[in-house]
């Protein structure tokens, strides 16, 4: 592979964005309309909020319209109940040429601000133009060990998704 010119290198660095540039947090209060027959937060509402969060994070990263390509993992760890404050935190973990992986963590927050994890999800979002054609996205600049570790996990998940597609899953 040839060397990258200084001008090309500057353009690539300019196109890079930090994880913190698109990190987003949203708080919901669980109301009666959000409750299932077992008295807990209905999973469908949480799935909608998670998808919306991933859309916001990925739009902030790429500056384009996006569409959900897949939800790799949606792990319900605990329930949330009426009047609980539910906090969703979304962050970019991995980017490809046109796709972006977003991690969304969901917590129940008590009145003292203590949080306990109730859900973690990984979603793949794709940047698209006006015709719905995938378009390139900026690179991701990792600044912390945790961000590098998340990137490594994202690479593994990307390869697993690719393998699953090849196998027809």
N, CA, C and O of each residue as an XYZ file, in Angstrom:
676
protein
N       0.850     -1.169      0.000
C       0.000      0.000      0.000
C       0.897      1.234      0.000
O       1.898      1.276      0.716
N       0.547      2.226     -0.790
C       1.357      3.433     -0.892
C       1.194      4.343      0.309
O       0.269      4.194      1.108
N       2.104      5.277      0.415
C       2.049      6.240      1.516
C       0.906      7.222      1.292
O       0.548      7.534      0.157
N       0.353      7.693      2.375
C      -0.726      8.677      2.308
C      -0.104     10.068      2.264
O       0.778     10.388      3.061
N      -0.568     10.884      1.335
C      -0.037     12.239      1.239
C      -0.446     13.037      2.468
O      -1.408     12.682      3.148
N       0.285     14.121      2.757
C      -0.052     14.970      3.902
C      -1.469     15.507      3.778
O      -2.194     15.592      4.770
N      -1.867     15.872      2.555
C      -3.211     16.429      2.338
C      -4.285     15.380      2.609
O      -5.294     15.669      3.252
N      -4.065     14.158      2.115
C      -5.027     13.080      2.364
C      -5.097     12.773      3.852
O      -6.183     12.585      4.400
N      -3.941     12.723      4.506
C      -3.900     12.475      5.947
C      -4.665     13.524      6.727
O      -5.367     13.198      7.684
N      -4.538     14.802      6.322
C      -5.277     15.888      6.984
C      -6.776     15.708      6.807
O      -7.549     15.910      7.744
N      -7.185     15.323      5.593
C      -8.615     15.117      5.329
C      -9.160     13.971      6.184
O     -10.250     14.072      6.747
N      -8.389     12.877      6.277
C      -8.838     11.746      7.081
C      -8.934     12.125      8.549
O      -9.898     11.757      9.221
N      -7.942     12.860      9.060
C      -7.987     13.265     10.468
C      -9.146     14.215     10.724
O      -9.776     14.158     11.780
N      -9.432     15.091      9.762
C     -10.545     16.028      9.903
C     -11.880     15.273      9.968
O     -12.807     15.686     10.665
N     -11.959     14.167      9.232
C     -13.200     13.391      9.189
C     -13.394     12.538     10.442
O     -14.480     11.998     10.652
N     -12.368     12.408     11.273
C     -12.475     11.596     12.486
C     -13.302     12.334     13.537
O     -13.253     13.558     13.649
N     -14.058     11.555     14.298
C     -14.811     12.119     15.415
C     -14.527     11.299     16.658
O     -14.266     10.099     16.581
N     -14.580     11.954     17.795
C     -14.358     11.293     19.079
C     -15.637     10.594     19.536
O     -16.736     10.959     19.119
N     -15.485      9.600     20.384
C     -16.634      8.910     20.963
C     -17.514      9.926     21.698
O     -18.739      9.887     21.581
N     -16.897     10.824     22.447
C     -17.655     11.805     23.236
C     -18.442     12.797     22.375
O     -19.395     13.406     22.859
N     -18.057     12.967     21.112
C     -18.749     13.905     20.232
C     -20.216     13.525     20.015
O     -21.060     14.391     19.788
N     -20.511     12.220     20.087
C     -21.881     11.779     19.808
C     -22.542     11.100     21.001
O     -23.693     10.676     20.901
N     -21.839     10.987     22.131
C     -22.414     10.358     23.321
C     -23.690     11.100     23.708
O     -23.723     12.331     23.719
N     -24.729     10.349     24.023
C     -26.032     10.949     24.318
C     -26.648     10.253     25.518
O     -26.493      9.046     25.702
N     -27.349     11.031     26.329
C     -28.043     10.490     27.499
C     -29.473     11.022     27.500
O     -29.707     12.201     27.235
N     -30.423     10.141     27.800
C     -31.840     10.503     27.845
C     -32.476      9.865     29.071
O     -32.172      8.723     29.413
N     -33.360     10.607     29.732
C     -34.042     10.105     30.925
C     -35.548     10.031     30.663
O     -36.140     10.946     30.090
N     -36.145      8.936     31.092
C     -37.594      8.743     31.011
C     -38.110      8.421     32.408
O     -37.404      7.809     33.209
N     -39.337      8.831     32.699
C     -40.028      8.405     33.917
C     -41.075      7.393     33.480
O     -41.890      7.673     32.600
N     -41.051      6.217     34.095
C     -41.972      5.147     33.722
C     -43.363      5.491     34.245
O     -43.557      5.695     35.443
N     -44.321      5.552     33.334
C     -45.710      5.892     33.658
C     -46.602      4.655     33.439
O     -46.149      3.630     32.931
N     -47.836      4.774     33.820
C     -48.746      3.618     33.753
C     -48.870      3.055     32.338
O     -49.007      1.843     32.172
N     -48.824      3.914     31.314
C     -48.960      3.415     29.936
C     -47.746      2.604     29.472
O     -47.817      1.921     28.450
N     -46.640      2.673     30.207
C     -45.424      1.937     29.857
C     -45.349      0.558     30.510
O     -44.411     -0.196     30.253
N     -46.325      0.225     31.348
C     -46.270     -0.982     32.189
C     -46.964     -2.160     31.507
O     -48.024     -2.001     30.902
N     -46.351     -3.350     31.612
C     -46.958     -4.571     31.069
C     -47.834     -5.236     32.141
O     -47.879     -4.754     33.273
N     -48.525     -6.324     31.811
C     -49.406     -6.967     32.795
C     -48.691     -7.483     34.049
O     -49.336     -7.719     35.070
N     -47.380     -7.660     33.983
C     -46.635     -8.107     35.162
C     -46.168     -6.943     36.036
O     -45.483     -7.155     37.037
N     -46.535     -5.719     35.664
C     -46.201     -4.550     36.461
C     -44.824     -3.958     36.182
O     -44.375     -3.063     36.898
N     -44.153     -4.453     35.144
C     -42.824     -3.942     34.779
C     -42.907     -3.156     33.475
O     -43.901     -3.211     32.751
N     -41.832     -2.425     33.202
C     -41.717     -1.709     31.930
C     -41.877     -2.690     30.781
O     -41.175     -3.700     30.727
N     -42.788     -2.407     29.865
C     -43.011     -3.225     28.687
C     -41.768     -3.150     27.805
O     -41.321     -2.060     27.449
N     -41.207     -4.315     27.451
C     -39.972     -4.375     26.673
C     -40.043     -3.648     25.348
O     -39.033     -3.134     24.868
N     -41.223     -3.597     24.750
C     -41.385     -2.904     23.467
C     -41.087     -1.418     23.567
O     -40.495     -0.841     22.655
N     -41.494     -0.788     24.676
C     -41.172      0.636     24.861
C     -39.670      0.819     24.978
O     -39.097      1.722     24.368
N     -39.026     -0.048     25.773
C     -37.587      0.075     25.939
C     -36.872     -0.152     24.611
O     -35.910      0.551     24.302
N     -37.324     -1.115     23.828
C     -36.708     -1.360     22.526
C     -36.841     -0.138     21.618
O     -35.904      0.201     20.894
N     -37.985      0.517     21.653
C     -38.180      1.735     20.848
C     -37.217      2.828     21.301
O     -36.581      3.480     20.473
N     -37.108      3.028     22.610
C     -36.222      4.070     23.132
C     -34.764      3.778     22.792
O     -33.997      4.690     22.480
N     -34.387      2.503     22.854
C     -33.014      2.113     22.518
C     -32.739      2.387     21.042
O     -31.679      2.908     20.697
N     -33.680      2.042     20.173
C     -33.510      2.284     18.740
C     -33.406      3.778     18.448
O     -32.577      4.203     17.644
N     -34.251      4.573     19.106
C     -34.182      6.028     18.930
C     -32.838      6.568     19.403
O     -32.253      7.430     18.747
N     -32.343      6.068     20.536
C     -31.054      6.512     21.064
C     -29.941      6.190     20.081
O     -29.088      7.038     19.817
N     -29.934      4.982     19.534
C     -28.901      4.607     18.564
C     -28.977      5.495     17.327
O     -27.947      5.852     16.756
N     -30.182      5.850     16.913
C     -30.343      6.750     15.771
C     -29.770      8.127     16.041
O     -29.121      8.714     15.175
N     -30.002      8.642     17.231
C     -29.481      9.963     17.594
C     -27.960      9.942     17.651
O     -27.307     10.829     17.101
N     -27.394      8.944     18.310
C     -25.935      8.843     18.430
C     -25.298      8.749     17.045
O     -24.330      9.452     16.755
N     -25.834      7.889     16.200
C     -25.223      7.692     14.886
C     -25.412      8.918     13.992
O     -24.515      9.249     13.215
N     -26.543      9.590     14.083
C     -26.728     10.833     13.303
C     -25.758     11.907     13.761
O     -25.210     12.646     12.943
N     -25.543     11.993     15.071
C     -24.569     12.963     15.575
C     -23.162     12.639     15.081
O     -22.366     13.541     14.819
N     -22.863     11.359     14.957
C     -21.526     10.970     14.495
C     -21.326     11.284     13.015
O     -20.310     11.864     12.631
N     -22.291     10.901     12.190
C     -22.074     10.991     10.745
C     -22.664     12.228     10.090
O     -22.270     12.583      8.979
N     -23.605     12.892     10.758
C     -24.222     14.072     10.150
C     -25.114     13.743      8.973
O     -25.338     14.587      8.105
N     -25.621     12.531      8.934
C     -26.480     12.064      7.835
C     -27.709     11.383      8.421
O     -27.793     11.137      9.625
N     -28.658     11.086      7.545
C     -29.783     10.256      7.960
C     -29.262      8.840      8.135
O     -28.282      8.447      7.501
N     -29.919      8.075      8.997
C     -29.481      6.705      9.279
C     -30.675      5.768      9.304
O     -31.825      6.184      9.446
N     -30.364      4.501      9.162
C     -31.378      3.471      9.297
C     -30.810      2.345     10.152
O     -29.604      2.098     10.146
N     -31.676      1.673     10.877
C     -31.244      0.554     11.717
C     -31.036     -0.660     10.835
O     -31.946     -1.079     10.121
N     -29.826     -1.233     10.883
C     -29.522     -2.432     10.110
C     -29.748     -3.680     10.946
O     -30.274     -4.677     10.452
N     -29.351     -3.624     12.219
C     -29.551     -4.797     13.075
C     -29.437     -4.407     14.537
O     -28.826     -3.404     14.905
N     -30.046     -5.237     15.340
C     -29.857     -5.164     16.788
C     -29.203     -6.489     17.145
O     -29.841     -7.541     17.138
N     -27.912     -6.410     17.456
C     -27.131     -7.613     17.709
C     -27.491     -8.273     19.027
O     -27.622     -9.494     19.116
N     -27.646     -7.466     20.021
C     -27.770     -8.002     21.361
C     -28.679     -7.071     22.146
O     -28.467     -5.858     22.181
N     -29.673     -7.640     22.764
C     -30.577     -6.874     23.615
C     -30.739     -7.713     24.872
O     -31.518     -8.666     24.899
N     -30.001     -7.353     25.906
C     -29.895     -8.191     27.096
C     -30.659     -7.564     28.265
O     -30.173     -6.624     28.895
N     -31.863     -8.089     28.554
C     -32.661     -7.606     29.671
C     -32.120     -8.213     30.956
O     -32.225     -9.422     31.160
N     -31.540     -7.388     31.827
C     -30.922     -7.871     33.066
C     -31.864     -7.764     34.260
O     -31.810     -8.592     35.170
N     -32.730     -6.750     34.262
C     -33.644     -6.513     35.388
C     -34.789     -5.649     34.893
O     -34.705     -5.038     33.827
N     -35.854     -5.604     35.672
C     -37.020     -4.825     35.294
C     -36.960     -3.395     35.805
O     -36.135     -3.046     36.649
N     -37.848     -2.589     35.272
C     -38.079     -1.229     35.760
C     -39.573     -1.134     36.031
O     -40.373     -1.809     35.382
N     -39.949     -0.289     36.994
C     -41.331     -0.234     37.463
C     -41.863      1.183     37.407
O     -41.105      2.138     37.239
N     -43.180      1.312     37.551
C     -43.817      2.622     37.488
C     -43.128      3.592     38.435
O     -42.784      3.249     39.567
N     -42.937      4.797     37.950
C     -42.284      5.926     38.635
C     -40.767      5.809     38.697
O     -40.112      6.725     39.194
N     -40.183      4.707     38.208
C     -38.722      4.641     38.114
C     -38.232      5.646     37.080
O     -38.918      5.923     36.097
N     -37.035      6.191     37.310
C     -36.351      6.991     36.298
C     -35.435      6.043     35.541
O     -34.572      5.394     36.131
N     -35.629      5.971     34.241
C     -34.823      5.108     33.390
C     -33.907      6.000     32.560
O     -34.361      6.937     31.904
N     -32.611      5.697     32.599
C     -31.606      6.490     31.897
C     -30.992      5.635     30.798
O     -30.519      4.528     31.056
N     -31.001      6.150     29.575
C     -30.334      5.493     28.455
C     -29.093      6.295     28.110
O     -29.146      7.520     27.994
N     -27.974      5.598     27.946
C     -26.714      6.228     27.566
C     -26.233      5.543     26.298
O     -26.000      4.334     26.288
N     -26.084      6.318     25.226
C     -25.637      5.768     23.957
C     -24.278      6.312     23.576
O     -23.978      7.488     23.781
N     -23.452      5.423     23.010
C     -22.117      5.834     22.562
C     -21.700      5.010     21.358
O     -22.087      3.851     21.205
N     -20.910      5.630     20.517
C     -20.358      4.959     19.344
C     -19.262      4.002     19.813
O     -18.446      4.358     20.663
N     -19.244      2.783     19.257
C     -18.232      1.816     19.650
C     -17.331      1.398     18.500
O     -16.163      1.072     18.710
N     -17.870      1.405     17.280
C     -17.122      0.894     16.135
C     -17.736      1.470     14.872
O     -18.954      1.625     14.791
N     -16.908      1.791     13.886
C     -17.426      2.241     12.598
C     -16.752      1.487     11.473
O     -15.575      1.135     11.550
N     -17.516      1.249     10.434
C     -17.001      0.685      9.198
C     -17.002      1.774      8.146
O     -16.827      2.950      8.465
N     -17.196      1.395      6.897
C     -17.218      2.382      5.819
C     -18.532      3.165      5.823
O     -18.529      4.392      5.716
N     -19.663      2.444      5.950
C     -20.971      3.100      5.955
C     -21.779      2.782      7.211
O     -22.811      3.403      7.466
N     -21.309      1.820      7.988
C     -22.064      1.402      9.164
C     -21.387      1.837     10.451
O     -20.186      2.106     10.494
N     -22.200      1.897     11.497
C     -21.737      2.324     12.817
C     -22.370      1.411     13.852
O     -23.561      1.108     13.771
N     -21.580      0.972     14.826
C     -22.127      0.195     15.929
C     -22.293      1.129     17.126
O     -21.377      1.870     17.483
N     -23.464      1.082     17.734
C     -23.786      1.923     18.885
C     -24.129      1.024     20.063
O     -24.919      0.088     19.935
N     -23.536      1.312     21.198
C     -23.869      0.616     22.445
C     -24.823      1.511     23.222
O     -24.563      2.699     23.416
N     -25.934      0.921     23.664
C     -26.891      1.652     24.487
C     -27.031      0.898     25.809
O     -27.461     -0.254     25.843
N     -26.660      1.573     26.889
C     -26.822      1.032     28.234
C     -28.044      1.684     28.869
O     -28.260      2.888     28.730
N     -28.840      0.877     29.566
C     -30.034      1.376     30.240
C     -29.898      1.119     31.728
O     -29.509      0.033     32.157
N     -30.224      2.137     32.505
C     -30.114      2.076     33.961
C     -31.418      2.535     34.587
O     -32.168      3.304     33.985
N     -31.687      2.057     35.811
C     -32.686      2.669     36.676
C     -31.895      3.528     37.654
O     -30.943      3.066     38.283
N     -32.309      4.786     37.767
C     -31.617      5.734     38.654
C     -32.494      6.033     39.857
O     -33.670      6.361     39.705
N     -31.925      5.920     41.055
C     -32.694      6.215     42.259
C     -32.616      7.718     42.577
O     -31.975      8.484     41.857
N     -33.273      8.116     43.652
C     -33.364      9.540     43.992
C     -32.022     10.149     44.382
O     -31.877     11.372     44.372
N     -31.052      9.327     44.720
C     -29.709      9.817     45.075
C     -28.784      9.879     43.869
O     -27.638     10.312     43.986
N     -29.279      9.446     42.702
C     -28.461      9.449     41.506
C     -27.680      8.166     41.281
O     -26.878      8.084     40.351
N     -27.907      7.153     42.131
C     -27.247      5.862     41.943
C     -27.938      5.112     40.807
O     -29.164      5.126     40.697
N     -27.151      4.469     39.977
C     -27.692      3.755     38.822
C     -27.396      2.264     38.928
O     -26.323      1.849     39.366
N     -28.393      1.467     38.509
C     -28.175      0.027     38.370
C     -28.566     -0.357     36.949
O     -29.597      0.060     36.422
N     -27.706     -1.161     36.360
C     -27.884     -1.555     34.962
C     -29.061     -2.506     34.809
O     -29.195     -3.465     35.570
N     -29.921     -2.238     33.816
C     -31.032     -3.148     33.537
C     -31.005     -3.675     32.109
O     -31.728     -4.620     31.794
N     -30.179     -3.081     31.229
C     -30.164     -3.530     29.848
C     -28.905     -3.032     29.154
O     -28.395     -1.957     29.470
N     -28.412     -3.813     28.215
C     -27.338     -3.382     27.314
C     -27.701     -3.883     25.931
O     -28.140     -5.021     25.764
N     -27.516     -3.024     24.942
C     -27.830     -3.390     23.564
C     -26.750     -2.854     22.633
O     -26.161     -1.801     22.880
N     -26.501     -3.598     21.559
C     -25.618     -3.159     20.485
C     -26.445     -3.116     19.213
O     -27.094     -4.098     18.852
N     -26.421     -1.976     18.535
C     -27.175     -1.804     17.299
C     -26.233     -1.379     16.189
O     -25.246     -0.683     16.428
N     -26.544     -1.802     14.977
C     -25.787     -1.377     13.808
C     -26.672     -0.436     13.011
O     -27.788     -0.780     12.620
N     -26.150      0.751     12.782
C     -26.848      1.784     12.030
C     -26.069      2.051     10.745
O     -24.841      1.962     10.728
N     -26.782      2.377      9.673
C     -26.144      2.670      8.388
C     -26.537      4.074      7.963
O     -27.711      4.442      7.995
N     -25.528      4.860      7.562
C     -25.772      6.209      7.049
C     -26.274      6.087      5.615
O     -25.748      5.300      4.829
N     -27.303      6.879      5.280
C     -27.886      6.818      3.937
C     -28.104      8.225      3.388
O     -28.229      9.196      4.134
N     -28.145      8.299      2.056
C     -28.457      9.573      1.400
C     -29.965      9.683      1.199
O     -30.728      8.878      1.732
N     -30.387     10.673      0.435
C     -31.820     10.932      0.226
C     -32.537      9.771     -0.458
O     -33.741      9.592     -0.278
N     -31.800      8.978     -1.245
C     -32.395      7.834     -1.932
C     -32.275      6.546     -1.128
O     -32.683      5.483     -1.595
N     -31.721      6.634      0.067
C     -31.558      5.448      0.895
C     -30.321      4.632      0.562
O     -30.193      3.489      1.000
N     -29.408      5.213     -0.212
C     -28.164      4.542     -0.589
C     -27.130      4.775      0.512
O     -26.944      5.912      0.946
N     -26.449      3.711      0.974
C     -25.434      3.898      2.021
C     -24.326      4.860      1.597
O     -23.883      4.853      0.448
N     -23.885      5.691      2.555
C     -22.816      6.663      2.322
C     -21.750      6.501      3.399
O     -22.023      5.994      4.487
N     -20.537      6.937      3.083
C     -19.422      6.795      4.012
C     -19.620      7.639      5.262
O     -20.263      8.688      5.236
N     -19.043      7.146      6.367
C     -19.140      7.830      7.654
C     -17.740      8.207      8.131
O     -16.754      7.607      7.703
N     -17.651      9.202      9.017
C     -16.341      9.565      9.575
C     -15.761      8.425     10.406
O     -16.493      7.578     10.920
N     -14.439      8.418     10.529
C     -13.769      7.459     11.385
C     -14.021      7.776     12.845
O     -14.612      8.806     13.172
N     -13.575      6.893     13.718
C     -13.783      7.059     15.154
C     -12.429      7.145     15.845
O     -11.588      6.257     15.704
N     -12.232      8.217     16.587
C     -10.995      8.453     17.318
C     -11.203      8.027     18.758
O     -11.986      8.637     19.485
N     -10.499      6.975     19.175
C     -10.600      6.499     20.555
C      -9.531      7.172     21.403
O      -8.385      7.323     20.979
N      -9.925      7.573     22.612
C      -9.010      8.293     23.490
C      -8.700      7.550     24.786
O      -7.734      7.892     25.468
N      -9.491      6.550     25.140
C      -9.297      5.859     26.409
C      -9.114      4.362     26.167
O      -9.427      3.847     25.094
N      -8.603      3.684     27.182
C      -8.466      2.231     27.101
C      -9.828      1.564     26.924
O      -9.962      0.605     26.165
N     -10.839      2.079     27.629
C     -12.188      1.513     27.512
C     -12.707      1.653     26.083
O     -13.347      0.735     25.570
N     -12.443      2.779     25.436
C     -12.880      2.978     24.048
C     -12.145      2.027     23.104
O     -12.747      1.497     22.169
N     -10.856      1.807     23.339
C     -10.099      0.851     22.528
C     -10.625     -0.561     22.720
O     -10.742     -1.314     21.753
N     -10.947     -0.930     23.959
C     -11.493     -2.253     24.239
C     -12.853     -2.429     23.569
O     -13.149     -3.494     23.027
N     -13.668     -1.394     23.606
C     -14.987     -1.452     22.966
C     -14.825     -1.608     21.456
O     -15.574     -2.358     20.830
N     -13.849     -0.903     20.859
C     -13.560     -1.036     19.423
C     -13.186     -2.485     19.091
O     -13.679     -3.047     18.114
N     -12.313     -3.083     19.905
C     -11.897     -4.473     19.677
C     -13.104     -5.407     19.732
O     -13.218     -6.323     18.917
N     -13.994     -5.181     20.682
C     -15.224     -5.966     20.749
C     -16.095     -5.735     19.532
O     -16.709     -6.668     19.013
N     -16.150     -4.476     19.069
C     -16.921     -4.144     17.875
C     -16.395     -4.851     16.634
O     -17.172     -5.295     15.789
N     -15.069     -4.955     16.526
C     -14.475     -5.687     15.400
C     -14.897     -7.153     15.426
O     -15.235     -7.729     14.392
N     -14.876     -7.748     16.608
C     -15.282     -9.151     16.744
C     -16.761     -9.322     16.383
O     -17.128    -10.259     15.675
N     -17.606     -8.411     16.875
C     -19.033     -8.491     16.562
C     -19.273     -8.293     15.064
O     -20.144     -8.943     14.485
N     -18.499     -7.393     14.432
C     -18.617     -7.163     12.990
C     -18.315     -8.457     12.234
O     -19.070     -8.850     11.344
N     -17.213     -9.115     12.589
C     -16.841    -10.358     11.915
C     -17.874    -11.451     12.152
O     -18.171    -12.233     11.249
N     -18.419    -11.510     13.356
C     -19.460    -12.493     13.654
C     -20.721    -12.226     12.828
O     -21.330    -13.157     12.302
N     -21.111    -10.953     12.715
C     -22.285    -10.610     11.888
C     -22.048    -11.003     10.436
O     -22.933    -11.542      9.772
N     -20.840    -10.724      9.953
C     -20.473    -11.065      8.571
C     -20.557    -12.581      8.359
O     -21.080    -13.042      7.344
N     -20.042    -13.346      9.314
C     -20.093    -14.804      9.238
C     -21.529    -15.300      9.258
O     -21.888    -16.190      8.487
N     -22.353    -14.736     10.128
C     -23.764    -15.139     10.212
C     -24.486    -14.874      8.891
O     -25.271    -15.705      8.436
N     -24.223    -13.718      8.275
C     -24.850    -13.421      6.975
C     -24.449    -14.461      5.938
O     -25.287    -14.941      5.174
N     -23.154    -14.809      5.913
C     -22.660    -15.807      4.956
C     -23.317    -17.174      5.181
O     -23.524    -17.934      4.235
N     -23.640    -17.476      6.433
C     -24.267    -18.753      6.775
C     -25.793    -18.714      6.663
O     -26.464    -19.722      6.885
N     -26.331    -17.543      6.316
C     -27.766    -17.426      6.132
C     -28.579    -17.119      7.359
O     -29.798    -17.290      7.346
N     -27.931    -16.661      8.440
C     -28.667    -16.314      9.676
C     -29.193    -14.913      9.620
O     -29.832    -14.455     10.567
